[in-house]
Amino acid sequence: MPQQAVAVEDLKYYKFAGVEDAVQPRILIAPYFYMEETTWDHWLPLNLEFVEMAKQLAPNQNVFMQVVISKDILLDKDLLLHVSESIKGSAADGVFLWIDNFDEQEAGLTLLSNYIQLLFNIGKCKQIFNLYGSYFSIALMKTRPELNLAGVCHGLEYGESRPVVPVGGGLPMSKFYYPALHARIRYEDAVRLARPYLESKELYLGHVCKCDKCRDLMNNIVSPEEAFAKFGEGKPITFQRRNQIVTFHYPTEEAHDHCVRHYMWNKYREFNEDIREAGEIAGQLEGAARKFEEILGATGVNYLLKWAKVLRKKVG
């Protein structure tokens, strides 16, 4: 066990736990540079060279290539093919994929289809982990083994897409991950969708959500309305913006905690659902779009129909 990586005073704990080589990584990530449509020809060869160097320095380790690209590359099919073929031929044991600010809810049909084509091309030779993905990527992982998409990562609540260049976060808003929509929506919209099922605990758990957090709230608060309101509790914050006074409904720490735990329980369910047919998931998405379009409007459910359409298409 490398002494420089483990403090001497901690060695007794590793020994007690019977853990050896506790600090050895399972995967090494080669250094990488972000590639855009106008810079890929400069950075791609260097990224590939870094992978080669990492394999030489650590021949007995799994070395992954981190592929960080702009969405523009997805729009050029010839470029997409060239980049994916270069990655396929690299010395990397696998790929971590990060598409800059790629929001799968907002992406159009072309971007979604070309994203799948990218996975298909690379997945012929390399295992892929998508570093920032939504339920759409989870559905691909479950139903399209030919893509070789082995994992989908996300942050707490709002980390399903991420820009390479950080931007300001702004003021937080209470949002509720509505399971049937596979999306975080404004708490006010969530109330409108859930209202018909707030007459009883059984209705809510049967039609909205039965995750551990929701069960806990519904079982320990008398009224389902009061229990659901815990997700949207806030306090007014007043500040001056330009020439006017603005009052903002700032979520309480408790409400934020409820929302995060509810989100994570639903992600746990999505990852563990035993669904292996793309058509079944597509049907569920289309059904949710029909059910909620009257309340959310066509714009609010359009991504569900896009996901369903792309999931039904064959790849290759």
C-alpha positions in Angstrom: 0.0 0.0 0.0 1.6 3.3 -1.0 2.6 5.1 2.1 2.4 8.5 0.5 -1.3 8.0 -0.3 -2.4 6.7 3.1 -1.7 8.4 6.4 0.2 6.2 8.8 -2.4 6.7 11.5 -5.0 5.3 9.2 -3.3 2.0 8.4 -4.8 0.3 11.4 -8.3 0.9 10.1 -7.4 -0.7 6.8 -5.9 -3.6 8.6 -8.9 -4.0 10.8 -11.2 -3.9 7.8 -9.1 -6.5 6.0 -8.6 -4.1 3.0 -5.5 -4.3 1.0 -4.4 -1.8 -1.7 -7.3 0.4 -0.6 -6.1 3.4 -2.6 -5.6 1.6 -5.9 -7.9 3.1 -8.6 -10.1 0.8 -10.7 -9.8 3.1 -13.7 -7.2 5.8 -14.7 -8.3 8.7 -16.9 -5.8 10.0 -19.4 -5.4 13.8 -19.6 -7.8 15.3 -22.1 -8.8 18.5 -23.9 -12.2 19.8 -24.9 -12.9 19.4 -28.6 -15.1 21.7 -30.7 -16.0 21.7 -34.3 -13.2 24.2 -35.1 -10.6 22.7 -32.8 -11.0 18.9 -32.9 -8.2 18.4 -35.5 -5.8 20.0 -33.0 -6.9 18.3 -29.8 -8.0 14.9 -31.0 -4.4 13.6 -31.9 -3.1 14.9 -28.6 -5.9 13.2 -26.6 -5.1 10.0 -28.4 -1.4 10.4 -27.7 -2.2 10.9 -24.0 -4.1 7.6 -23.9 -1.1 5.9 -25.4 1.3 7.4 -22.9 -1.0 6.5 -20.0 -1.1 2.9 -21.2 2.6 2.8 -21.4 3.0 4.2 -17.9 0.3 1.9 -16.4 0.2 -1.2 -18.5 -1.7 -3.2 -15.9 -4.4 -0.6 -15.3 -7.7 0.1 -17.1 -7.1 3.4 -18.9 -10.2 5.3 -20.1 -10.3 8.2 -22.6 -12.4 11.1 -21.5 -14.2 12.4 -24.6 -15.4 16.0 -24.0 -17.0 17.4 -27.1 -19.3 20.2 -28.2 -22.8 19.5 -29.5 -21.7 21.0 -32.9 -19.7 17.8 -33.6 -23.0 15.8 -33.3 -24.4 17.8 -36.2 -21.7 16.9 -38.7 -22.1 13.3 -39.6 -18.8 13.0 -41.4 -16.9 14.6 -38.5 -18.9 12.5 -36.1 -17.8 9.3 -37.9 -14.2 10.4 -38.1 -14.0 11.2 -34.4 -15.7 8.0 -33.3 -13.5 5.9 -35.6 -10.4 7.5 -34.1 -11.7 6.8 -30.5 -12.5 3.2 -31.5 -8.9 2.7 -32.7 -7.3 4.2 -29.6 -5.5 2.2 -26.9 -8.2 3.2 -24.3 -10.0 0.4 -22.4 -13.2 2.4 -22.3 -14.6 5.9 -22.7 -16.1 8.5 -20.4 -18.4 10.8 -22.5 -19.2 14.4 -21.8 -21.1 16.4 -24.4 -21.0 20.0 -23.5 -24.3 21.3 -22.1 -26.2 18.4 -23.7 -29.7 18.6 -22.2 -31.5 15.5 -23.4 -34.9 17.2 -22.7 -34.1 20.2 -24.9 -32.2 18.4 -27.6 -33.9 18.0 -31.0 -34.5 14.8 -32.9 -31.3 15.2 -34.9 -29.1 15.6 -31.9 -30.7 12.7 -30.1 -30.3 10.4 -33.1 -26.7 11.4 -33.7 -25.9 10.9 -30.0 -27.1 7.3 -30.4 -25.1 6.9 -33.5 -22.0 8.1 -31.6 -22.6 5.6 -28.9 -23.2 2.9 -31.5 -19.9 3.6 -33.4 -17.7 3.8 -30.3 -19.6 1.0 -28.5 -18.5 -1.6 -31.1 -15.1 -1.6 -29.4 -15.3 0.4 -26.2 -17.4 0.4 -23.1 -19.0 3.8 -22.5 -20.1 5.8 -19.5 -22.1 9.0 -20.1 -21.0 11.4 -17.4 -24.2 13.6 -17.6 -27.4 12.0 -18.7 -31.1 11.9 -18.0 -33.7 9.1 -18.1 -33.3 9.0 -21.9 -29.8 7.7 -21.5 -30.9 5.3 -18.8 -33.5 3.9 -21.3 -30.8 3.5 -23.9 -28.6 1.7 -21.4 -31.4 -0.7 -20.6 -32.8 -1.4 -24.0 -29.9 -1.1 -26.4 -27.1 -3.4 -25.4 -25.5 -2.9 -28.8 -24.6 0.7 -27.7 -22.3 -0.7 -25.0 -23.5 2.1 -22.7 -22.4 0.7 -19.3 -23.4 3.6 -17.0 -25.1 7.0 -16.8 -24.0 9.6 -14.2 -25.8 12.7 -12.9 -25.5 15.2 -10.1 -28.1 15.8 -7.4 -31.3 17.0 -9.0 -30.0 19.4 -11.6 -26.9 17.6 -12.8 -28.2 15.7 -15.8 -26.4 18.1 -18.1 -23.4 20.3 -17.6 -21.6 23.0 -19.6 -17.8 22.7 -19.9 -17.5 26.4 -19.0 -19.3 27.0 -15.7 -22.1 29.6 -15.6 -23.8 31.3 -12.7 -26.4 29.2 -10.9 -28.9 31.9 -10.2 -31.5 31.7 -7.4 -32.8 28.2 -6.5 -36.4 27.3 -7.1 -38.5 24.6 -5.6 -38.8 21.8 -8.2 -40.3 18.3 -7.9 -39.1 15.3 -9.9 -42.4 14.0 -11.4 -41.8 10.3 -11.9 -44.1 9.8 -14.9 -42.5 12.7 -16.7 -38.9 11.8 -15.7 -38.2 15.4 -15.2 -37.9 18.1 -12.6 -40.8 20.6 -12.9 -41.8 23.7 -11.0 -43.5 22.9 -7.7 -46.6 24.8 -8.8 -46.9 22.6 -11.9 -46.4 19.5 -9.8 -49.3 20.5 -7.6 -51.5 20.9 -10.6 -50.6 17.4 -11.8 -50.8 15.8 -8.4 -54.0 17.5 -7.1 -56.5 14.8 -8.3 -54.5 12.3 -6.2 -54.1 14.2 -3.0 -57.5 13.1 -1.6 -55.9 10.1 0.0 -52.5 8.6 0.7 -53.4 5.5 -1.3 -54.3 7.6 -4.4 -51.0 9.6 -4.2 -48.8 6.5 -3.7 -50.6 4.7 -6.5 -50.7 7.4 -9.1 -47.9 9.9 -8.3 -45.0 8.4 -6.4 -44.3 5.7 -3.8 -40.7 6.3 -3.2 -39.4 6.0 0.4 -39.4 9.8 0.9 -43.0 10.1 -0.3 -44.1 7.1 1.8 -42.4 8.6 4.9 -44.2 12.0 4.4 -47.6 10.5 3.6 -47.4 8.1 6.6 -46.3 10.7 9.1 -48.5 13.7 8.1 -52.3 13.5 8.5 -53.3 15.3 5.3 -51.8 14.3 1.9 -52.0 18.0 0.8 -49.9 19.0 3.8 -47.5 16.2 3.1 -47.0 17.2 -0.5 -46.7 20.8 0.5 -43.4 19.9 2.3 -41.7 19.7 -1.1 -42.6 23.3 -1.8 -42.1 25.1 1.5 -40.3 28.4 1.2 -39.7 31.8 2.7 -40.0 35.1 0.9 -36.7 36.8 0.1 -36.9 40.5 -1.1 -34.2 42.2 -3.0 -33.7 45.0 -5.5 -33.3 44.2 -9.2 -32.5 47.3 -11.3 -35.2 49.8 -10.5 -37.7 47.5 -8.8 -38.2 45.5 -5.6 -38.5 41.7 -6.2 -39.9 39.1 -3.8 -38.7 35.6 -4.4 -40.0 32.4 -2.9 -36.8 30.8 -1.6 -37.1 27.1 -0.7 -36.3 26.1 2.9 -33.4 23.8 3.7 -35.9 21.1 4.7 -37.9 21.4 1.4 -34.7 21.2 -0.6 -33.7 18.1 1.3 -37.1 16.4 0.7 -36.8 17.2 -3.1 -33.2 15.8 -3.3 -34.0 12.6 -1.5 -37.2 12.1 -3.6 -35.2 12.7 -6.7 -32.5 10.2 -5.7 -35.1 7.5 -4.8 -36.7 7.9 -8.2 -33.3 7.6 -9.9 -32.7 4.4 -7.9 -36.0 3.1 -9.2 -35.3 4.1 -12.8 -31.9 2.4 -12.8 -33.3 -0.8 -11.3 -36.6 -1.2 -13.3 -36.6 -4.5 -15.1 -37.5 -3.1 -18.5 -35.6 -4.3 -21.6 -37.9 -3.4 -24.5 -37.5 0.0 -26.1 -41.1 -0.1 -27.3 -42.4 -0.6 -23.8 -40.6 2.5 -22.5 -41.7 4.5 -25.6 -45.3 3.5 -25.0 -45.0 4.7 -21.4 -43.5 8.1 -22.5 -46.3 8.6 -25.1 -48.9 7.8 -22.6 -47.5 10.3 -20.1 -47.5 12.9 -22.9 -51.1 12.4 -23.7 -52.1 12.4 -20.0 -50.4 15.6 -19.0 -50.5 17.7 -22.3 -53.7 19.4 -21.3 -52.1 20.8 -18.1 -48.5 21.4 -19.3 -49.2 22.2 -22.9 -47.6 20.6 -26.0 -44.3 22.3 -25.2 -44.2 20.8 -21.7 -44.4 17.2 -22.9 -42.8 17.4 -26.4 -39.5 15.9 -25.1 -41.4 12.7 -24.1 -42.6 12.3 -27.7 -39.1 12.9 -29.1 -37.6 10.4 -26.8 -40.2 7.8 -27.7 -39.7 8.4 -31.5 -35.9 8.0 -31.3 -36.2 5.0 -29.0 -38.3 3.2 -31.6 -35.8 3.8 -34.4 -33.2 1.2 -35.3 -29.6 2.0 -35.1 -26.9 1.1 -37.6 
